[in-house]
Structures are given as structure tokens and as C-alpha cells.
Amino acid sequence: MSENWGFDTNAIHAGAAPDPATGARQVPIYQTTAYVFQDAAHAARLFGLQEVGYIYSRLTNPTVSALQARIAALEGGAGAVCCSSGHAAQILALFPLMGPGRNIIASTRLYGGTITQFSQTIKRFGWGVKFVDLDDLDALRAAADDDTRAIFCESISNPGGYVTDIPAVARIADELGLPLIVDNTLATPSLCKPIEMGATLVVHSLTKYLTGNGTVTGGAVVDSGRFDWSASDKFPSLSQPEPAYHGLTFHKTFGNLAFTFHGIAIGLRDLGMTMNPQAAHYTLMGIETLGLRMARHVENARIVADWLESDSRVTSVTYAGLASSPWYETAQRVYPKGAGALFTFAIKGGYDAAVKLVDHLRLFSHVANLGDARSLVIHSASTTHSQLTDAQKIAAGAGPDVVRLSIGIEDPADLIADLDQALAAATA
Ligand SMILES: *Cc1c(COP(=O)(O)O)cnc(C)c1O
């Protein structure tokens, strides 16, 4: 594959050479569990990681491999591992870095499900988390201790659409000798390339914009290939001999692909959070139009956010693309192609009015999803963020009077007309 292709060319061609067996122009769906070995010696080499090839679809599958190559190309990474969901990707990213007693520093502004995964579930593995407002770089620096193994943030954050100054956070991660993991689900590589800004790993929920039509649940971990896992003794899974592979050392053996190989050979092998080839196919189809879609998502989001901000029934709009946003300057500098298409607004009349608004929208679908071609709405406080405390809800931008919009690629006039009639009903 050419490494000099532009974004939109990679979105269509990366990882997708014509099928060598049939010439099929589209990537075939390899709906197979296993692959016939050439002979016993070949099988032994594959199992010992002395040769790269297909063994069993819990680890690798050609349709999934094509998607991995495409996502790695779009993010500018050395490699990528796909898996069954965005939440699986987060565990897959942390697994090689963590162990009992270790902790991560995570942004306070994250998807509600991620806050729950980090503050509740990973405790059962003995992993800890420290939530820090990443706009406060001194607080970030001060939060790190000898057991910290990663810093985690979202590029554009769910649900408020607030933006992270990735270059600034990456500089501190470098100072501390820690990998920076960026969840790039809301920005997508079309609007933001975290690896170019210094991120070590990028995670995705492919469920959202990358597939782009609400058909698939999937995830990915992209490795920059740039972190020196052997520079300290903090990352033994990558820098020390692995007993389950005859004492092979991932970093020494696979170099800048160490994290990717570990993700497949240990992560998928033992955690089993595999993506199926049908899902990979849908996501490959979605990614072909990612650049076109994101430009339209951003254009529509700007139009709708402007309209809402000027409406007297609306008390505030969080879109970082608005000059009124405290994150406007960061958005212009770090996300020059646009601050995404997800934001919230608050409505006069509090909780009751917010719920009524959701019930009166007709074109917007009331669903727990985002990044779909169609426009979506949800009242975060009673749904996606309901597990959080009131303080966490407000910190995450999901107060009682707040409604989250995921702006689709329809005609913007139709979206505004729908919001107008629902606002009238909600505030009557
Ligand atoms: C949806 C989402 C996730 C979780 O992804 P799933 O595919 O639903 O598991 C993680 N991060 C962000 C920012 C999300 O929007």
C-alpha cells in the first residue's frame, strides 16, 4: 500500500488490494473460523509467532485485517487491532500496560459509560483511576505517581463536545514517560490525528462515525509504534520475556509493532473480544465515505448550533465551534477542520421541558447512539449518564435541563424545523 496517499484515498484503498485468489475488487467477507495449514511445520511456526499468518478467527481474519490496515493508515499508526466494541478497545488498550495496584489518569470529561468502566469495573482487576480536569496541566502532572501507567482522554468529548488540547497533554505524558491514550471516536481521523500530536495509542468505537449508519458494534486500538516500552521497567508485558510464547519478548521481536502483536497474540487470544468479519465489512464500507460525511456533519452542526444559540427558548449551547465556548480557541487551533457534530444544549424549564422536547422531536431519533448519518437526540441525565452522581453529571456536561444532539447529514433546514416545533411544544 502506498504511504503517500491522501486521507480520502486511504479511506477507500488502504488494506484493500484485489483478492489474490479471485480478483474480487471489494474486500471479501471471509466467513471462516479456521485456515488450513500448509503442513505441520507451518502450523508450528504460526503458533510460535515465528511466521505471521492466519490460524483461527478469534485472533486474525482477513476481512478484519483489511479494516485494521485501513484504520492504521487513516490514523497514521504503525498497526491496529479491531475488537468487538469501543469498550472492549479500552480494555484491550489498557491490558498490556496495567496490573494489580497500577492506575491510570483519566480526563473528567468522558463518555458516561467510560467513567463507569474506569471508576467501577476495572477496580475488580485491581486497577485504579484518578480523574483529572485535563485543562489543568499542573493537576495532571501532580496526579502521576510511581504506579501510573497511562493517561486517557477523549479528543472531542461526549456529551458536551468539549475539546482536549492533545499537544499540551502529550507534552506532559512525554515528561512523565507515560503513554497517552486518546479516544478519537467523536473527532475521527478526518478531524483529528492524535498520533501526529503525540498520542501513543488511539482507541475507537467503530460503532459511531467510522461505520456511520448505526449498523455495527465495534472497536479498534491503533498503535503509533513510537513509545519505547523498554525505556523503564514499567511495561513488563512488552519489555520482558513472555512465558506463553517460549520466552519471546514482544518489544525486542516486533519493534514498533510490539503493542499490535501483543494485542492480537495475548489480548484477543485470551480476552476473546473479537470483531466478526461481517461487522468488519460494514465498517470498511462506512469508512469509504468518512471524509465526505464528517465535512457535512460539521457543516450541519455549525448551522444548528448557531440557530439554537440565537433562540430565546434555549439557555446555552456547548458546541466548541461557537465563539461563546470556553474551548473555542483550543478547537480552532487543535481541530481546525471542525469541532465535530455532537453537543448539548440547555432549555428553559429544566428537566420537564428537556424530556418534553425529546418526546416531541420527529426527525431526530431518540436513541442511545451517536455518529449516525441520521440526527439523534438523547436526554443524557436520565439515560447514558444516569449511573453517575449529580456532581459527576454536571462535570460531564449532562445536567437535568440538558439535551444531547448528534447532528446527522440531512438537510439542515429540516433539522431546524423539527427543533423549532419541539421547542415550541416543550416550552408552551
Ligand atoms: C460509544 C462510545 C464508547 C463505547 O463504544 P461502544 O462501541 O459502545 O462500546 C467509547 N467512547 C466514546 C467517546 C463513545 O462515544
The ligand as an SDF file (V2000), in Angstrom:
LIG
                    3D

 15 15  0  0  0  0  0  0  0  0999 V2000
  -19.8550    4.9280   22.3610 C   0  0  0  0  0  0  0  0  0  0  0  0
  -18.5650    5.3550   22.8970 C   0  0  0  0  0  0  0  0  0  0  0  0
  -17.7080    4.4340   23.5190 C   0  0  0  0  0  0  0  0  0  0  0  0
  -18.0640    2.9860   23.7050 C   0  0  0  0  0  0  0  0  0  0  0  0
  -18.1670    2.3420   22.4790 O   0  0  0  0  0  0  0  0  0  0  0  0
  -19.0860    1.0340   22.2570 P   0  0  0  0  0  0  0  0  0  0  0  0
  -18.8210    0.6790   20.8300 O   0  0  0  0  0  0  0  0  0  0  0  0
  -20.4890    1.4460   22.5320 O   0  0  0  0  0  0  0  0  0  0  0  0
  -18.6020    0.0110   23.2270 O   0  0  0  0  0  0  0  0  0  0  0  0
  -16.4840    4.8970   23.9710 C   0  0  0  0  0  0  0  0  0  0  0  0
  -16.1250    6.1850   23.8400 N   0  0  0  0  0  0  0  0  0  0  0  0
  -16.9260    7.0960   23.2490 C   0  0  0  0  0  0  0  0  0  0  0  0
  -16.4750    8.5060   23.1270 C   0  0  0  0  0  0  0  0  0  0  0  0
  -18.1750    6.7180   22.7750 C   0  0  0  0  0  0  0  0  0  0  0  0
  -18.9690    7.6230   22.2040 O   0  0  0  0  0  0  0  0  0  0  0  0
  1  2  1  0
  2  3  1  0
  2 14  2  0
  3  4  1  0
  3 10  2  0
  4  5  1  0
  5  6  1  0
  6  7  2  0
  6  8  1  0
  6  9  1  0
 10 11  1  0
 11 12  2  0
 12 13  1  0
 12 14  1  0
 14 15  1  0
M  END
$$$$
